[in-house]
Amino acid sequence: MPIKRILVSWVGSTDLRLQDSPDESGPIQSVLQAEEFDELFLLHNYPQSEVKSLIEHIKSFYAGDVRARHIKLKDPTHFGDIYAAMDNVLQAIKAENKNNQITIQITSGTSSMTAVSILLGKAKYGTRFIQSSREQGVTEPDIPFEIAAEFLSKERSVSTDHISKLFSGDSPEVAAFSDIITQSPEMEMIKAKAAIIAKRDVPVLILGETGTGKELFAKAIHNSSKRKDKPMLVLNCGAIPSELIDTTLFGHVKGAFTGATTSKKGYFEQADGGTLFLDEFGELPLDSQVRLLRVLQQGTFSPVGSTEELKTDVRIIAATNKDLIEEIANNRFREDLFYRVAIGIIHLPPLSKRTGDLPHLAKALLNRINEEVKEDESYKDKKISVSAINFIKKQVWPGNVRELHSTLLRATLWQTDTELKESDIADALISSPRKKNDIMAKDVSQGVDIKGLMSVLAKHYIERALTHCHGNKTEAAELLGFKSYQTLSNWMDKYGVK
């Protein structure tokens, strides 16, 4: 098989925004026009319709093969998902021909995608890197370190599975309430409440933002319950294609559908006697909610392709970052299923509301990271400076504990000294568009244009309401709480909405 020059890149918002611009090119287009590659491999988490037009635009000037893979990410900064996707692609390219010459374009996508690309390219695949900027054009960046030399032991290397596990931030299977690190009185009350719920064999609903520790609480509840000696299975409801939900939950018999060459047990049968943790519970489609409700009410189900009813005894722990009451009001979630599951309800606060927890949590997480990489003989245990702690206390942390853990982990990767300083934490922070545009997270000490923020907020929701109502001002005014469409018209004039 011939050796290929392959360019691998995530698709970024700039690539999509500038695809039709006659005056400016996105990073992917700039790199393809500056160098020759036999093949382009694109990874993206955008809707297929958006990326399709970009691929068609690329094919209009690029003669090589274009392959694209849609990656379902929990969010565009989720290291575990990004790592798994990137590793699979690079591994497949090397499997085709181990001598293929891989170049990774690191300008497009989020900072998390760039960090993982550099880590994998340096530590495992020995790839070349390329970048593009308006000021300097297309260049090959100077990345002044070798991970294999600086961070991996000479006698052994850290396994891919271990690195992936560090980045994913998964909760330990033996998680207990003592693993939930806090000095906050509010969190201590929540832990005590969860410990009581654990002893009662009732369904549990855990509510909270991304990264607040919902899975950690779920595992602690299971491990403190009378079902602790039985299995606890974890299912991400948002990651299951709609056509596979039934067979995933309930299993299927041989011949139930094309490709069903053997019978397979579903999650309800596998978890019998134990616990089923349904993460991203609010993502379940309505028709699946109906079938799930029937199992919870009757304790029976039928595998796909079978008329036989099987009994199951499973405790449900569900978790979501959605407001299910609002979802019910908008007919996106069944009210009867909500009340069936919402018996033991636990609300996990965001990290910003956990009084005094940030310093204590940062130190504890860093100690855990030190412990996790203790087998790496070249690694020096890290401590965190006072200035770094003060810097951490000033940040918003929209990704909560998961974001704090990932930031500390990145800082330990790049810092060879034993102390993490403020600059190390600042360099390791992810500056996502969400953070920059969060009008609730502006630094008041730097001055705030409150009139400008009100204008942005008003235009945003007026335009969304008009789009939703297909331009009907009367209906849009009602959605926005205005007494008449004339009031809406006045606001449109005031804030320049066309």
N, C-alpha and C positions, 0 to 999 in steps of 0.2 A: 504494500500500500504506500503511495507517495507521501512524502512529508509535506504538511500543509502549514502555511502561516495563518494563524487563527487569531482574530481579535475578539475578546470577550468583554462585554460591557453591560452594566445595568442601564435601563432607560430612565432618564431623569426628566423632570418637568421642563427644563430648558430645551431639551431635545424636542419635546412635543410642541412647546410654544413657538420655537423658531423654525419649524419644519417648512413653513410656507413663506418665510421671510426672504425677500430678495436682497436684503442688505447685510444680513448677519446669519451665521450658521451655528447650530448647536454643537456640543463637543463631539458627538459620534460622527456627524457629517464632516466636521473639520479634520478629524483624525483619518477618516476614510479617503478624504481628498488629498491629504498630505503624504500618506504612505500606502503601499500596496499590500493587500491581504487576500488570501484565497477564500477565506470564509469569515463570516461575521456571526457571532453567537450572542443574542440579546436575552437578558433576563429582565422581567418586569412584573410589577404588581398592579398595573393599570387595567381598566377594561379593555377587552380585545379590540373593540371598535376604535379606541383611541390609538392603539399601537399599530393597528392595521394600516392606517393612513401614513404613519411614519415609515413603515416597512415599504409601502408602495413608493414613497418619496425617495427612500434610499436606493431602491432598485432602479430608479430613473437615471442614476448616475454611477452606480456601483455594479460591476459585472460579476462579482463573486457570489457564492451561495450565502443566503441569509437564513439563519435558524433562530426561532424565538421560543421562549418558554415562559409561560405565565406561572408566577410563584404566588401562592396564597400566604400572605404574611399577617401575623396578628397586628402588627403595625410596622411602618417602614424603618423603625429603629430596633426591631426585635432581633438580637444577635443570633439566637438559636436557629430561627427560621432562615435567616440570611446565610449563616454558616452552612447549614445543611444543603441549601440550594446551590450555593457556589461550589461546595465540595463535590456534589454530584455531577455538576457540569464539567468541572476540570478533570474529574476522574474519568468521565466518559470520553472526553477528548483524548486523554492519554491512553485509554484502552483501545481506541481506534488505531493509534500509532504512537508508541512511547516517545518517538522523536519529533512529534508535532511541536512547532514553535508557537508558544502561547504568549500573547501580549494582552494585558488587562488594562482597559481604559478606566482610570480612577476618578475622573472629573464628574461624571454623571451619577445621579442617585444621592442617597443620604450619606452623612458622615459615617454612619454605622456600616454601610455597604463598602465604603472606601477602607475603613479600618479592617474589616474581615477580609477584603480582597488582598490587602497588603500582608496580613498575617498568613493566609493560606499560600499566597504566591511566594512569600519568602521562606516559610517554614516547611512547606510540603512539596510544592510543585516547581520551584525555581523559575518562575515566570519573569518576563520583562514587563515593565509598566510604562504607560504613556498617559499624558494629560493634555488638556487644551484650555487656554484662557484667552480672553480678549486682548490682554496686554502683551503676552509673550507668545501667543500662537500655540502650535503643537510642539511639545517638548517631552523629553524623556526625563522624569524627575530623578533627582539624586536623593535616594533614601539611605541615610548614613548609618545603617546598622544591618547586621545579619542576625536574625532571630536564632538561627541554628547555632551560631557561635556564642551569642551573648546570653541566651535564655535557656538553652537545652543542655543537659548533661552530656559529657563526652562519652560516657559509658552507655547511656540509654537516652531515648528521647521521650518526650511527653506524647502519649498516643493521641490520635485524632479524636477518638471518643472522649478522652479526658478534656481536651481543649474545648470541644463542642459542649460538653456538660458544664464547664465553667461559664461559657458564654450564655447558655440557656437559662441559668439561674433556677433550675428545677428544684422543687422541694424534696428533701430526703424522704425515702419511703417510711422510715421509722420516726417521722416527725412527731413531736409531743408538744404540749403547751409550753414547756420550758424552752423550746427552740424559738419561740416567738419573742424576739428581743424588744424590750420596752422598759422605760421608766415613767411612762405616762400614766397618770391615774385613770384616764379615760380608757386606754388600752387594757390596763389591768382589770377594769370592770368588764370589758368585752371578753377577755380571756376567761374570767370567772363564769360569765354567762354561758360561754361556749362549752365549758367543762360540765356545767349542769345539763345542757342540751345533749351532750355526748352520752350521758347515762340513760336518757330517755330515748326509746327506739322510735323516733318520729322523723319525718322528712325535715330537711334543713335548707334554707335559702340564704346564701351569703351574698351580700351586696357591697360593691365597692369599685373604685376606679382601677384601671389597669395597674398592676404592680403593687397592690396593697397587701398581698399575701393571702388571697382567697384559697388557693390550693393548699398552702401550708396549714391554714385553719381546718380545711376539709380533712386532711390526712391526720391532723392531731385529734379531731373529733372521732374519726374511725378508730384510731389506735387507742383511744380512751373508752371505747364502747364495748358492749358485750360481743360485738362482731369482729373484734380485733384479730382473732385467729382465722378468720375467713378472708377471702380476697377483697381488695379494694381496686376497682378498675376505674381508670380515668378516660373520659371521652370528651373531646373538643367538638361540641355541636356545630361550631362555625366552620370546621374543616371537612365536614362530610358532604360530598356531592349529594344533591337531593335524590338522585336515582339509587343511591346506596344506603340511605338512612335506614330503611326497613330491614335489609339484610344485616346491616351493622348492629342494630339493636336486637333483632329477634332471630337472626340466623336464617338459613335456608336449607332445603333438602336437595339432594342430587337431582338434576334435571329441571329445577325450578325455572331456570332461564338459560339463555345461551351462555355457555362458558361455565355453568355450574356443574362441574364434573364430579364433585364430591359434596357431601353435606357439610355444613359449617355451623358451629354454635355461635349465637349472637351474644352481645354483652349481658343481656338479662339472664341468660342461661349460665354463662361463665361466672357471673357474680352471685349466683344463688347462695343465700345464706350470709352474704357479705354486703358491701357498699358499692354503689355506682355513683361516681362523681361526674356530673354533667356540667362541664365548664362551658362558658359562653352560651348559657341556657337560653338567653333571649334571641339567639340566632335560629332556633328551630323553626322550620316552616309550619304554617297553620295545620296542614293536613297531617304532618308528623305529630303535632301536639295532640290531635284527636286520638291517634293510636297510642300515644304514650299515656294519656289520661285513662284509657280503658285498662291498660296494664296496672296502673296504680290503683284503680278502683276495684278491679276484680282479682288481681294477682295471677292472671293467666294471659297467655299469648300463643300465637301460632307462628311457626317459622314460615318464611316465604315459600309457597309451593306446597304447603301441607294444610290439612284440615284438622290435624290433631292439636288439641289444646294442652299446653304444658304449664305447670304451676311454677311460680317463682316467688322467692322471699328475699327481696332486695331493699335495702335502705337507700333512699335517694338523697344525695346532697347536691344541690344545684348552685351555680354561681354565675353572676352576670354583672357587667358594668353599665347595663341599660336601666332606665327607669321603667320598670314593667307596668306601673300604673299608667304612665303616659302611653306605653305600647298598647295597653288594653283599650284606652280611650280612643286610640287611632286604629283599632281593629287589627292590630298586628300581633296580638297575643291573647290567648284564651283566658277569660276571667276564671273559669272553673278549674283550669289547670294551675293557675296562680294560687288559688286558695287551697288546692290539694297539696301543693309543695310548701307554701309559705306558712309552715307551722312554727318551726324554730327559726326565727329571722335574726341574722347577725349583720349589722351595718359596720363595715370597716372604714375608718376615716382616712382621708389622704394624709400623706406624710406631713404636709404643711399644718395640719390640725393636731398632730401628735406632740403635745406640749413637752419640750425638753428632750425629745427622743433623738434628734439628729446627731449630736456629738456622740452619744452612747452607741447608737446604731452604727455610725460610720466606723468607730473603733472595733466594734464586734464583728462587722462584716470584713474589715481588713484582717483581723485575726483569723477569721474563717478562710479567707483567701490564702493567707500564709500557710495554714494547715493543709489546704487542698493541694498545694504545690510543693509540699515538703520533700517529695521524692526527687525533685529536681535539684541536684547537688550544686548547680551554679546559681540558684536563686538565693537571694539574701532577704530574710524576713524584713518587712517594711513596718515602720511606725508613721504616724501622721502628726504633722506639726500643728502648733496652736493656730498659726496663720491659715493653714489649710482647713482646720475645723471652723474657724470664723468665716471663711469663704463659703464653705458648705452650708452654714447656717443662713446665709443670705440668699441662697438659690431657691427657686420655686419647686423643682423636682416634679414636673407633671407626670413622669413615669414612676414616681414614688420609690418604694424600696428597690424594685428591679432596676430602675435607672441609676440609683445611687450605687448599687452593687456593681453594675456594668462600668460605671465611671471609675470606681476605685480599681476594678480589675484592669481597665485600660491603662490607668496611671501606673500600676505595678509592672505592666509589660514594657513600658518605655523608660521607666526610671531604674537605673542600675544601682543607685545609692540606697541607703537604708531608710531614708526619711522622705515622705511625700510632702512637698511644699505647696503653697497656694498656686504657684504657676503650673505644677504638675496636674492638679485637679482642674484648673482652668483649661489647660490644653486637652484634657481628656473629656471635657464636656461635649455633648452633641448639641450643635446649634441648629435645631430643626426649624423649618418655617412656622410650625405650630407655636413654638416658644416666642419667636420674634413677633408674631402677629397676635399674640394673646393679649387682648386689651385689658384683661384683669391682672396682668403680671408686669405692668410697667413699673419702672424704678422711679418712685416719686421724688427721690433725692436728686434726680437729674432733670426734674421738671416734667410736667404732663400737660399736653394740649387737650384739655377735657372737651372743648368744643369740637375739635377735630375727631376725637374718639366717638363722640355722640353722632357726628355726621356719618362716620364709617358704619356704626351700628345701625343707624336708621336706614341708610341706603341698602345695606345688606339684607335686612329683613323685609323691607318694602319690595325690593326686587324679587326676593324669594316668594313672597305672598302673591305678587302679580303673576309670576310664572306658574305657580301652583293653580291659580284661578284663571289661567289662560287670558289674562288681561282684564278680567271683570273687576272693576274697582269696588263695586258694592260688596262682593264676596271677600275681596282682599281686605277691605276696611274692617269687616266683621272679624276676620282672622286676627287682625292686628289690634283689635280692641277699640277701634275708632267708632264714634257714634254715627258717622255718615261718610259716604264716599267723598263729600266735599272736604272734610277734614283731611282725608288721605291725599286729595289733590293738593291741598295747601302744603302738606309735608313734602310731597313730591317736588313742588316748586321750590321750597325752601332748601332742600338738599340735592337738587339737580338730578332727580330721577326722571328719565325720559319715558 
